[in-house]
Amino acid sequence: DRMDSIGFDWTPRGYSRMKWDEGFALLMAFGESNGHFDVPTSPELDRNSQEHRLHKWVESLHDMYRSCILGRKSGSLTDERVQLLLSNGFVFRNS
């Protein structure tokens, strides 16, 4: 995709900026270490910390997936990326 090739940032406004490759790698490492992909957050976490950024990135995945289900543009969450997440055990929220 041309937008990806020029480094367009698909992260929705209000979410911590994280590129797909970085977020996916961190999420897979989190899942391997914790046995799940429910990345917690806490008010004490620094907003720039890797944990907080990963939590916000995962929240953006759920939001983009919901938009996709509703037939809206879903940013960088392509069908291929959805399948990649699902094949690695990630579960999208239904609501």
SULJORA-V682158 format. One record per helix or strand of 2 or more residues. SS is the DSSP state (~ for helix, > for strand). FROM is the first residue (numbers start at 1). TO is the last residue. Records with the same first field share a line. If there is no record, write none. Layout:
SS=FROM-TO ; FROM-TO
This chain:
~=2-5 ; 20-34 ; 50-69 ; 79-87
